[in-house]
Each structure stands twice: as structure tokens, then as C-alpha cells.
């Protein structure tokens, strides 16, 4: 159950049944506290309280901390005197009022979804402890490099069952904290590491959830000296614990070998044994670089957005130098902490043994700790999306992808696409890391030798870039997008190159829409279409008819993923729309019916568009506007092309939107299965739909079953005029618009992205699909979907849920 909190001009949700407390400690860092509290104010799930413990700030800093705490609602500042971090955290937890506690640090910045995602397993009762992830903030190259080289998961994925989350992104229940005995207050650093180990040792074991997309950003210190001292402190705490003795011994032997070979190289150089000295120097460099080469090259691949050997070499050298700095800090800090532990065993060894054995722990050793008992909240697989079109390119498929992937986790999705010229759009791109391969031509018109050569060149560059991204990010699955042949081919080839599963998103049919006089070309693409789709772990289709068509071809691993509306459009009808509809129904003033056609006019649909024009010319009570690119059919008519923002306003000024699909078409199967993206534009603008389409196609079924408009199933003037007369009734038009709003709310992108992520988890984790009966299939085949079939039907949206995964085993 959720409630609302009013903060400023915004109303945000908080969990009434399981409220969440957030704690942090602070010392002489008012700016870091301001950054943290500002990010907590932007959370999608607001904390019920924020407890800040000051551990001994100076007078001036304490005044700034007080001022900053009073500026934010729901913040309690506790001045605890001279406390270390563990003492401050324990005091903060004791002062909280609620049973779910999220820990973070001043100086961090929480992602807007951090608290909601991190605490979701605890609020559901599925877990006792949840660990989040962290990223490096916007900073200089030294901080960025040090952060990525040191933080788990930046260059290589983490093992969720053995990963010890930092207290900067940790949530737990009060009972778990009590059983563990709190944070170890006799440690000044590495206290959260030991606390994690204690949680893992408890019997009976706690339930743990690793939430990879619950992210806080953290920034190392700005100068090399500060970075060195910072990481010395971290390693010193590990030395106090005695954890990592073998790694420290290896580093000691490494530095000894480097010193021996460096001295030998210098001695031989003095004795004029140049070649021997050079060999010794090479051995020294190999000893240095052997430890750093893998991490340094992965960081260089991440940093170099543009190709260039010199740039890559410079970045690799920088990363190797920073990694050596961190390694030296680790060795020095561990050695210092180890010496303190050996000199004072009563403080460290005895307390460590006592801390680990209290509260029902299974062991007193930090070297042999059992893994977490994890619950199933695994993050989505790292997915590389390969698409020939991607925002801000103004194409229908790109706009559809933008709506869906605006809600995707940046940690789980990256994009590889073309960099087009003169095809810009004012719609913002999804906030995903995107690699763009330059397209050498001003456009991509087909059937030209220059276009063919450009496609081959781009195809090769896409494969090379995919390999580089894989080295830096460890791709787990490739999702390729079709409405372009080379986009689908590039994604499939990339999955083969990387050795990962392939998922095909088929915006349209492929081989069924291929028209060419060349038998060789037709045979090549037909065979390629068959092979790609049969080898794909999963085929995503926008409609049920599309999935049924593939089932008749023997392609059974299909999941329906419909087009989605923009996040801001999936809400209740606006107040202006409601008032306008009420005025129209009350006055019943006769006026012309304003129709709008949005999108390009394609040759296969010309007969339907001509029928609409003929009906509009013969009926003075119909006004028809085209938001389309120039076309000979529209000469002398009211027609223009708008960007998405003005286009949406123009659609809202109309009474209904028009969808036209042809009868005399070379693509009859495409007409039957397609999901025109203009439907999303009309639903987003809360407008009913006039569908001039053949009977039995998806659009016909969608409009009839949702009740969001009327259909004309004959390309005749009388049929279209009869449908228009039905739309001229303000009461009926208001009813159609209300149902259009209901249909739009069932197409929320966040809901469908969650279902896509679940399907990708399955596709990445199993070698082949099991057989699932149609009777047990949910929306998109997800048993764990938040909304079940009956809830969807209650909203009146039956078409996309009555049989989404229609076939899950071969017939």
C-alpha cells in the first residue's frame, strides 16, 4: 500500500505498510550531505525518515551541516560527538523508527529509482538484506579511472552470491542488524566488509538479494596523492581483518622481483652490457604490466569512443599507471594494517573472533565464508541492442524503441547503431550508453551500388565495435532490431562473433516484404531470414497475428511485445480534454469532423488513402489534414510534416486519427500482422481512431475489441462516410476517447520493459525454451507479471493479452 508525501510542489509516493528509513554519517562534508539529500528528494519512493549522524565535524562545518539538514524535510540530525563510521551507523540505526533501513554515505548521489529498487525485496518480504551497486560520478579522468578500476562490476561482472555490498548502497531489516550485532565499532575502515561477512555467517542464514540496478554514484578524490591515501585507508582495514593474506604475499614477491630486475638492468647498463640490460628492463616491464594489462585495456576500450590507435595506447598507459598506484596503495595499506594487527592482537584478533562467533555465526574465520543465500531478483542480462535506426533518427521504429527503452536500466542495456546525417529529430534519446558507427552517405536510399557498399562497410564496423564493447562490458545477449535487413544481419552476426544468445525484434515481416527481380538476391535473403529466426533464442513481435504467422512457419519461440506510449502519456485523461468533451456533449453544436492522418504515405496503402480522400471531398462535414511528407497524392491538400512535439499538438486539435491499410497490396501478410506506430500517436493524444483497413487484420481487431474507434472494412465512399457519421456524434466520440485512454494505460513502457527484462533473463540463462501451454501463458509469457489476464480485461484491453505467447513448443 502506498501513500503520498507533499514536498514542495511535488507529490511523491512512500510505502505505508513497510516504510523505509535512510541513514548516513557525516564529518566535515556539508557539500557531500547536500548532494546526497538532494538526490534523496528526487526518489520515486521517498524515505519515511532520514537520520544523519554527525561524527565530530568542526564548528564551521557543523553549522553548515545543521543548515543543510534543516533545508530538507524529514531529516533528523544527531550530533554524536567523536565517532567513527561504524559507531555513527549503529547510532543512526538505533534512532530510526522503522524496520527497513537503507544505508548510504554523504558525498554519494542516489539514482532516482535507487531506494525503490533496493528496498523492493525487503518490502515484499522476500529478503532480509539487499545489496545495491555503485557507479563513478562525472569527474576527471583520474577519478574516473580509479573508480572504474577499483569498484566491482565496472570492468567485469560481479558474482552476486559472493559480492559484499558497500554500506553506501545497502538495505537490511532491523532484525538482521540486531542478529549481526551491528557494525564492528572497533574498526575505523572496512567495517562494512566485516559486517557483510558476519551477515553471511549467521545461522539460520539470511535471505539476500543483489539489486544491480539500484545505483548510487561515488567519486574518488581528485588528486593522485588523495587517491593514494584514500585506498591506503581501505587496505589498512583489510589488514586489520587479516583478509587477503595470499594476495598481499603475491604483491610482496612481485615488488621484490621488480626491484631485483630493475637493479640488474641498471648494473648491466653501467657495465655496457646494453642488450642484456634491455632484456632485464623488458622483464621488469612485463612484471609490472602483467597485473594491469587486462584491466587497463578494458578501461581504454570504455574510454575511447572514437577509433584511434594512439588514443587507445595513451588511455591504456594512463590506466596502467593508475592501477599501479592503487596496487601500491593496497600493498602499503595492508602491510600497515597487518603490522598493527600483529602488534595489538588483543584489539583486533580477539575482537574479530568474538564478533564473528556471536549471534549464531557458523565460523570464526574471514577467509572461509559461505556465499549469500540469494533470492531470485537477478538483474537483467547485459544486453547489446543493435539497431540500424535509433533516436534521434526520425523513423517509426526508432520512435517506438525510444518509448520503450526510456525506462530501461543503463546498467543492463547498451546500444550500437548508425550515426546518420540530416535525419535529426527533436525527441530525446533514451539515456543509454550508445555507440554510433558513422554512415558515409547523406541518406540511405536503397537499390544503389553506393548504398550497398556503405552497408557492407558499416556492417564490418559494427562487428568490430561490438567486439570492442564485449571486451569492455562482457555482453550476455544481443538484441537486433528489424525493419532493416543489415540491422538484423549485424545483430545476428555479432551474437555469433561474441558467442552469446540472439534475440530478434521484428518490427515488420522480413522475407514476406522483400520485392526484387533478382532470384539470387531473393534466395539469399529468404535463406538468411529463415536461419536467423530459427537460431534466435527469442523472437519479439508487436502483435499476436505476427506471432501466429511465424508459428505457421514453424518458428515457435515468439513473445508479443507491443508498441508502447511515452511515459508521460500513459496517465488519466487531462483536465482540458475532459472539460472540452463535456462542453461538446452538452452543446451538441454541429461542426465539421476534423480528421488527421499522421505519418508517411506508403505505396501499398495508396488505395485506402485514395478512398479516404474521395469520401472527404464528397462530404462537406469532414475536414482532413495530413501530417505527412510530400507525396503526389497530396498536391493541393492541407498537408505538412511536423516534428513529434508540434505533431502531437496538431493531433490533439483534431477529433480523430486515421489509420489506412491497403487492399490492393503486394504485402498482404504484412497488412494483416502490422502494428502501425501512428496508433500510439493517436492513443497518446487521447483521440479515437478511424480505421480504414481490411477485415481480420490486427488493426481491425484492436479497434473493435478496445472500443477506441470505428472501422471501415471496405475501401468505398459509403463505408467510410458511415464510419465518419458515427464519429460526428460527440457523445460517441467522447466514449471512444475514454476507451483510447484506457488502452494507452495498458501500454505503459515501464510495465512492458519489466516483462522484456524477464524474457531476456530466461533467454540468457537457458539453452533452449521449454514447452509452455497456451493455457498457462501470461502476457508476454510471464507468470510473474504484475497484472494478470483478468485485470487487463477489466480495463477493456483484451487484444494483446488473450494469447501472447501463442506457441511455445513446436506443433
N, C-alpha and C positions, 0 to 999 in steps of 0.2 A: 504494500500500500504506500502511496506517495502523497506528500503534502506540498505546500508551496511556501517559499520564503521570499519576502519582498526586500530586495537590495537595490537601492537607488531607484531607477526607472524600470528595472527588470524583475521578472518573477521567475524563480528557479525552483526546481524540484529538490526535495530531500526525502529520505526514506523514513516514514513514520514508524513502521514496525521494527526496523533494525537501524536506528540512527547511528551515524559514524562520527567518531571523534578523531581529529587530526592533531598530532603532537610534533613539536620540533624544539631544538635547543639553539641558543644563540649566545655569542660572546663577541662584542665589538664589531658587529656586522649589521648595522641598521639597513644599509643598502641591500644586502642579501635578504634580509627579512622582508623588505618592501617588495622585492622581486617575487618572493615566494607567496606572500599574502595576495598580491595582485593576481597571480596565476590561480590561486585557490578561489578567488572571487569569480573566476570565469568557468568554474567547473560545471559540467552538465548535471552532476549530482552534488549539491552543496553539502559540506560538513555541518552537522548539528552544532559543533563547537570546535574551536581551535585553541589548543593550550600551548603557550610558548613559555619556556623556562629560560631565564637569563642566568648564565653560569658564571657571572662575575665581570660584566662589562665595566669599563671606566666610567667616570661621572658623565663626561660629554656624550659618550656612546650610549650610555644608559638612558639619557634624556631623549636621544634620537629614537631609541628602541621604544620607549614609552609613547612618544608621539606617533610613531608608525603603528603601534598596536591599537591606539585609540582611534585611528583613522578608519579602521576596518571593524565591521560589526561581527559579533560572535567570537571575538578574540579575548582570551584571558591571559594576561601576562603575570608570571610568577617569578619574583626575584629571589633566587635561591642562594645567592652568595657565591663563594668559590667552589664550583662543582665541575667535575669532568663530564664528558658526554654521557657516559653510562649512568652516572648519578642523576644528571638532568633528565634523561629519558625515563628512568624509573619514577622520579618525582612527578613528571608530567602524566604518566600513565596512572599513577595513584590518584591524581587530581581530576581525571576525566570522569564523566558521569555515565558513559555508555559502554557497552560490552564489546563493540567492534572498534579497534584503534588502528589508524593508519599512521605510519611514521615517515617523516621526510626530514630534510635538512634545510636550513637557511642558505640562500645562495643558489638553490635549485629552482627550476621553473617547471611546473607540472603541466603536462598536456591537458587540454580541456576535458578529455574523457578519462583522465588518469584515475580519479577517485571512484568513478562509477565502475570502470572495468576492474580495478584492483580489488574492490570490496564485493563485487558481484558474487563470487563463490561463497564468501562468508555470509552475505545477506540471504542467500538461498539456503544456507545450512549445509552446503556441500563440502566445505573445507574449514579447517581451524587456522591455517596460516596461508597467506598468499604473497608471493614474491613478484614484483614488477621488474621492469627493465629500465635502462637509462641510456641516454644519448649525450653526445657532446654538443654544447650550445654553439651559437655563432660567435666565432673568435678568430684569433690569428692562427697562422699555420702551426706554430709550436704547440699551442694549446690543443688545436685540433688533432695534431699528430700524436701528442702524448695521451690524449683522451682515447683515441681510437686504438692505440697500441696497448693500452692498459685495461680498458673496460671489456669485460666478457661480452661476446656476441657482436662486437663491432666488425671484426675481420673474419671470425669463424663462429658458427652457431654454437650455442651452449647446450650442455646436456641437462635437461630440466630436472632429472632425478638427483643430480649431484651439484647443481649450481646453488651457491649460497648467496641469496639476495642481500644487497646492501640495505642498511636501515634507511637510506634515502628513498627507497621505494618498497616498503614492507607493510603488510596489514596482518593483524592477528586478533584473536579473541582475548579477552581479559583472562579467561581460564588457562589458555595456552601460556600466556606470560607468567601467570602465577605458578603453574606447574614447572616451568623452566627456572623459576627463582629470580626472574628479572635479568637485566643486563649485568654482566660482571663489573662491579664498581671499582675493583682493584686494577683494572686495565685502563690506560689512557687512550690507546688506539687498538684497532682490531677487535673491539668489544662486540660489534655486530657479527663478526665472523664466528667468534666463540658462542655467541647466543644462538646462531643458526645451528651450529654443531650440537649444542645441547638440545635444541628442539628435535633434531633428527635422532637423538639417542633415547628419547623418552619412551617408556613402555607403560600402557599400550601406545602404539605410535599415533602421532597426529596426522591428520589429513592435510596434504599440501597441494596448492595449485600454483603453477607458474603461469603468469599472465603476461605474455611477451609484449602485447600492445598497450600495456599500462606504463607509460613512459614519463620519466622526468629527465630534464636536461641538466647537465652539470658541466662546469668549466674548470679545468686545472688553472694553476697560477700562470701569470703572464710571462715571467722571465725564467730563463733556464735555471738560475740559482734557486728561485722559489719552487720550481717543479722538482728539483733535486731534493730540497728539504722536505717537501710535501710527501714524496714517495719514500724517503728515508723513514719518516714517521710511520707510514703504513707498514713497511717491512719490519720496523722495530717491534710493533705489536705482534707480528708473526713470530719473531724471535722470542718474545716473552712466552708464547704458547708452545714453542718447540715444534711448530708445524712447518714442514718443508725442509727438513734437515738434509735430505738427499739432494735437493735442488741447490742448496747452499754449498754443499760439498762439491758438486759439479762445477759451480761458478768459481770456487776457490781454485780447483785444479785448472780450470780454463785460464784464469788470470795468471797463474803460475807458469803455464805453458806459453802464454803470450809473452810474459816477461823474459823467459828463457830464450825464446826465438828472437825477440827484439834485441836482446843483448848480444846474442850470437851474430845477428845481422850487422850490428854496429861494429863488433870486433873484427869480423871478416872484411867489412868495408875499410877499416883503418889499415888492415894488412894487405890491401889492394887485391883481395880475392872478390872481385866485383860480381862475377857470375854466381859464386856461392852465396854472397851476401844477398843478391837479388832473389835467389831461391828461398833463403831463410825469410826474407821480407814477405815473399808470396805466401809462405806457410803461415806467417803471423797474420796476414790479412785474411787468409782462409779461416783461421781460428776465430777471428773477430766476426767475419760475415756469416759464418755457418749458422750462428744463432739467430741472425737478424734477416737473412735473405728472404725467407718466406713471408714474414710479416711486412717487411719493407716493400716488397713488390706488390703485395695485395693493397697496401695503403697507397702506393703510387698509382695503381690501376684505378682506385676510387677517386683520387685527386685529379688525374689527367682527363678532363672532359673532352679535350681535343687531342687527336693523334699527334705524335711528335717524339722521336727517339730522344732528343736532347732533354726535353721537358720530363720525360719518364725517368731518365738517368738522374737528373737533378732531384726529383722527388724521391727516388729510391735512396739516394745518398743522404738526403735530409732525414728520411725515416730511419735509416740505419744508425745515423748519429744520435737521434732522439732515443731510439731503442737501446743503444749502448749507455746513454745517460740514465735511463730508467733501470737498466740492468745493474749498473754500478750503484745506483741508489738502493736497489733491492739488496745487493750484496752487503753494502756498508751498513744499512739499517738493520738487516737481520743479524749481522755479526755483533752490532752494538746491543741489540735486544737479547741475543743469546748470551753475551757476556754478563749482562745484568741478571739474567735468569740463573746462571751458574753461580754468580756471587751472592745471590739472595734467594736460595731455593725455598725458604720458608714463605716468602711473599708470593712467589709465582708457582712453583711446583706443587706445594701442599695445597694452596688455594685452588689451583686448577683441578687437582684430583678431587678435592672436596666438592667443588662446584659441579663437576661432571657426574658425580655419583649420587647427588641429591635428587629427590623428586622422582625416583623410579627410573633413572637412566640405566641403560644396558651396559655401559662401558665407561672406563675412566681414561681412555686414550683419545687423542685428537687425530691420530694417524689412521685409525680403522673405524670409520664412522659409517653406519648403514645409510643407504640412499633414502631420499624422501619417499614417503608413501603418497604418491601423487594421485590426484583425481583428474578426470578427463576434461580438462579445459585447455587442451593444447592449442597453440596459436595456429593460424592458417599457414600452409606451407609457403616458402619464399617463391613467389610466382613471377615469372618474367612474361609480361604482356607484349606480344609482337603484333603490331598493327600498322598497316600502310597509311592509315589516316588516324590522326589523333588531334584533339584540340590544341591550338586554336584554328586548325583547318576546318572550314565551314562545310562539312559533309554530314549527311544524315546519320551515318554510322558513327562518326566522331562525336556528334552531339548526344547520341544515345549512350555511348560509352562514358561521356563526361558526367551525365546524370548519375549513372551507377557508381563510377569509381570516385566520385567526390566524397563518398562515405567509406572508402577503402582505407585500410591501415597502411601508412607509408612504410612501416617495417616489414610488411608482408608482400607488397607489390612494387615492382619497378617496370618501367615502360621502355620499349625500344621501337622507334618509329622513324619516319622520314621528316626531314626539315624542308618544307615546301616554301616556295616563293610566291608572292602575290595571291595567297589564299588565306589571308588572315581573318580572324573573327574576334569580336569584342567579348565573347563569352570566356570566362576564366577557365584555365586548365585545371584538372584535378591536382591536388597537392602531393603528387607522387614524383619520386626521382625519375627523370626522363632523359634518356639518351637519344639524340637525334642524328641520323645519318643524312648528310646533305644530298638533296635531289638536284642533279645538274641542270635540269631544264626548267623553263618558266612555267610549264604546265605538264600534265600527264595524259594528254590525248592519246588514245590507243591507235593501233594499226599504222605505226610509223617506225622505220628502222631505228631512228634516233631514240624513240621511246623504249624500244626493245633493248637496245644496248645500255640505256640508262637503268633499266630494270635489272639487267644482269649485273651491272656494276654495283648497284645498291644492294642486290641480293648477297653478293660476296662481302660487302662491307658490313651488312647486318650480321652475317655469321661470325665475322671477325670480332665485331663489337660484342656479340652475345658471349663469345668465349672469354673475352676480357672481363665482362660483367660476372661471369660464372667464377672466374678466379678470385674476384674481389668479394663476391657475395654468396657463393655456393647455392646456385639456383636449384630448387627442388622440383619445379614443374614449369612447363611452358604453355601459355595460353595464346593461341594465334587467332586473329580476327579475320573473318572473310566478309567484306564484299569485294576484295581484290585478290586475283589469283596469286600474285607474287607475295602478298602479305601472308596468305595461308601457307604457301610453299616455304617461305622463310621461317615461319614458326615451327613447322614440322621438321625442316632440316636442322634448325637449331636444337630441337629436342633430341634428334638423333645424334648430333655432334656432342651434346653435353651428357647424353645417356640418362635422360630424365623423362618422365611421362609427358605425353602431349594431350592437350585439351583444345578442341576446335570450337570456336564460337561462330556459328553460321548465321550471319545476319540475313542472308538470302541463300537460295539454292545455287549450286556451283555449276555442275555439268549440264543441268537442265536449262540453264540460261545461256549456254555457250553456242553462239551462232557463228559459223565460219565455213567457208567453201573448201578449206584445206582438210582433206581426210586425215592426213598425217597429224596436223595440229589437233584436230578433234580427238583422234585416237589417243594422242599423248595426254591431253588434259583429262579425258574421261578416265584413263587408267590411273592417272595421278590422283584424281578426286577419290576414286574407289580405294586406292591404297592408303591415302592419308586418313580417310574417315574410318577405315577398318582398323588401322593401327592406333587410332586415338583412344586414350583411356576413357574419354568422355566427350560427348557432342552436345553442345548447348544450342538450343533452338528457341526462337521467340514465341512460337505458337504450338498448340497441340497438333494442328494439322501438319505442321512441318515435321514433328516427331513421327507422326503416323506415316508420312511419305517415306522417311528413312527406314521405318520398320518394314515397309513393303520391299525395300531393297536389301533387307537382312541386317541393317545397322540398328542395333538394339540398345546401345548404351547412350540413350538420349535423355536429357533433362530439359524441361521448359524453363527458360529464364526470360521473362517478358521485358519489354522496354519499360523504363521507369520514368516517373515525373521528377522534376527538380525538387530538392529537399524543401525549398520554401513554398512549393506549390501543393504539397500534399497535406493541406490543412483544411479547416472548415471553410465554407463559403464566406467571402469577405462581406463586411457590413454594407459597402456601397452596392455590391451585387444584390444583396438581399433587399435593400431599400428600392433599388431600381426595378427588381422583379415585382415587388409589392405594388409599386406605382403603376406598372404596365397592366397587371391583372386588375387593379381597381378601376383604372380609367377606360380600358378597352378601346383606346384610341386607334383607329385604323391608320396604318402607315406601311410603307414598303418593307418587305422582308430583306434584311441585309445579310447576304451570304459572303463568305470569304473562302478562297482556295489558297492554301499555303503550300509552298514547295514547287520544285521544278515540274515541268510537264514532260513526261516521257512518251516516246513513240508508241509503246504497247498500250497506252491508255488514251490515245487520241480519240477513239470513237466515243468513249464515255464523256470526255471533256466537250466534244462537239455536241453531244446530246444535251449536256447541261447548258451550253451557250444558246442552243436553239430554244430550249424551254424558257430561258431568261429573257430572250428577245421577244418571245410571244406573250409574255406575262408582264405587264407594266408594274405589278405589285412586287417584283423581285429586283433587287439591286445586287449585282455580282461584282466582287472585287478580287483580283488575282495578286497575290504576293509571290510572284514568280519571276524567274529570269526571262529575258526577251525570247519570244517564240513567234513564228509566223502566224499561228492561230490567234494570237492576242493583239494583232495590229489594230489600232484604233480603239482598243478597250482600256478600261481603267486597270492598269497592271504596273507593278513596280516591285523591286527586290529590296528587302529590308534586312538589317542585322537582327539577331534574336531579340534584343531589348525592344526596339520600336515595333518589331513584328508582333510581339506578344500584346503590346498595347493596341495595335491595329486589329488583332483577333478579338480582343475584349470589346472593341467598339462594334463588332458585328453581332448578329443574332444567332448564327450557326456557322459551323465549319463544314466544308465539303471534302469528301473523300471519293475519288473516282478511279475505278479499276476497269480495264478494257475487257471487251468480249472478243473482238477480233484481234487476237494477240498471238505472237509466236511463243509465249511463255505461259501456257495455261496452268501448269503446276505451280509456278511462282505466284500467279494471281490467287490461286486457292490458298496458299500457305502464308503469304506475306503479312507482316505487321507494319503498315506504313507509319513512319515516325510522326507524321502530321497529326495522327490520332492523339499522341501525347501532347502536342501543342494545344489542341482543342480542349482536352481534359484539363490541362494546366490552367487554361484561361476560363474554365467553368462554362464552356459553350457546348450545346448539343451538336450532334453530328448528323449531317445529311449524307448517307452512303449510297452512291450510285455504283453498285457492284453486282457481280454475278451471284446468283443464289448458291449457297453451300460453301462459300469461302469463309475464311476466318473473320474478315471484317463484318460480313453479314451476320455471322453467329454472335460476334462480340456485341454489336449494336443492339441486336434483338434481345439477347439474354441479360445484358446490363440495363437495358431500357434507357440508354443515354442519347437516343435519337431515332430517326426513321430511315428505312431502306427503300430504295427504288431498284428493283431487280430486273428491270427491262430498260434498255437504252432508248426509250421512246419519250416523246414530249409529254404525253398524257401521264405516264407513270411518274415522271419527275415532278410535274405540276401537282399531282395528287399528294406527293410527299411534302412539297413546299406548302400546300394549303394546311396540312397538319401542323407544320412548324409556325404558321402565321397565327395560330391560336396562342395568346400569351400564357394562358393557364397551362396548356400542354407543354409549351416551351419552358416554363418555369419548372415543371415536373421533370422534363428531360435534363435540364441543367443540374438539378439537385442530384439526379442519379449519376450524371457525369462526375460530379464532385465525389460521390461515394466510390465510383470506380477508380478515380485518381488516388483516393486514400488507400486503396488496396495495392497500389503500385509505388509505395514508398521505397526509395532506393536503399535505405538502411536495412529494411526487412529482407529485401532480396539479396543484398550483399552478404548478410549473415548466412543465408541459405547457400549462396555461391561458395562462401568460405568453407562451409561444412562439406559440400560436394568435393571441393579441392582437397580437403583433408583426406577424404576417402580415396580419391584418385591417386594421391601421393603415397598412401600407406598400404594399398593392396595391389597385388599384381594383376588381378582381374576382378571383374564385377561378379558378385553372386546373383542368383536369380531371386528377384523380388516380385511377389504377385501384385497385380494391379489393385487387388482388393486392399492391400496394406500400404499402398503408396500414398504419401502425403504430397503437399505442394512441393514441387521440385524433388520428390522422393525423400523428404526429410522427416523422419519420425519425431525428431526433437524440435520441430518448428514451433514458434511461439503461438501461432494462430492455427487452430485446426480447421478441418473442412467445414464444419457446421458454423463456425464463427464467420468464415468468409461468406458462406451462403446467406447468413443473416444480414450482411452488408449488401447483398444483392449482386455479388461478383462471382458468378459461377464459372465462366468460360475457361479461365486459366487454371482452375484448381480441380475440376472434376476428374481429370485423368492426365496429370502432368507427366509423370514417368510412365508412359503408357505401356512400354515394353521394356522389361529389364532382363529377359532371357531370350535366347533365340527361339523363334516359333517352331 
